Amino acid sequence: MVQIEHGAGRFYVAGDGKDLAEIVYRLEETTGDIVIDHTYVSEDLRGQGAGEELVRAVVDKARTEKLKIVPVCSYAAHQFKKHPEYEDVLSGDESLNS
């Protein structure tokens, strides 16, 4: 399990003075949805579930703040397909995916 930090528009894992993993999101102005734009996991953390934990952090944020998520990032979109329990925060606004 990794230590996830929260910054402006992102959750991340820091180590040795650099980001080892991060998920970047923004709030869509017109809908208020969280749009996940990018996920990165360094070689040091690959295969350890760090990416999944980052997606879960955004899902938890959306649930707490009663927001929906548009997973534009292909990794995040894959996680939403893999975890049907995230459906409650999945936005139906597919126009943001293009």
N, C-alpha and C positions, 0 to 999 in steps of 0.2 A: 504494500500500500504506500502511496506517495503522499507528500504534503502538498495540497493544492492551495495556492494563493489566489487572491482576487484583486484585479487591477481594473483600471478604466477600460471597459469593453473587452475584457478577457479574463480567463482563468489560466493559471500557469503553474508549472513546477520549476523551481529555480534550484541551481546547484553549481558550485564552483564558479560563481560570478556570472553565470549565463543561464538562459532559459533552456531547460531540458525538454520541455513540452509546453504547448499552449493551445488554447482554443480561442478564436477571435470572433466576437459577435458585435452586432449593432442593433439599435432599435429602429425599426422602419417607422418613419415619421407619420405616414398616412394611416397605418393600421395599428401601430403600437406593438407589432410582433417583434420578437427577437429573431434576427437573421444570423445564423451561424455561417460565417464566410470562410473560415480556414481552421484547420487542425494540423498541428505539427507535433511529432514525437521524435526525439533524437534517437540515434542508434543505441545509446546507453540505456534507454528505457523501453525500447521496442519489445513487444511480446510479454510485457509485464502488466498490461491492463491500464496503463496510464491514459491512453486515448479514451477508453471507455469511461474512466473516472471523470475525465474532463467533460465529456458529453453529459454524464450524470449530474455534474455540478450545474450545468446550464439548465438541465431539466428541473432540478431542485429549485433553482432561481425562478424559473417560469412558474412553477407550482406555487411558490411562496408569494409571488407578485401577481398571480392570476393572469399570466400572459401566455401567448401561443408562440411556437417556434417554427421557423421556416429553415430547414436544414439545406442550405445551398451547397455547402461543402460536401463532397462525395463521401467522405468518411462518416460525417455526422448522419447523412442520409442513410448510409448502410446500417448504422447503429439503430436508427429509428425502425428500419425493417427487421432488424434482429431482435429488438425489444418491443413487442407489442404493448407492453405496459406503459410505454411513453406516449401512446396514442392520445391520451387526454390533453397533452400540451402541443400536439401537432397541428399546425395551422393548415387550413384548407386553401390558403392563398398560394397557388402554384405559380402565379405570374411572377413572383419574386425569384423563382428558381431559374429564370433565363437570363 
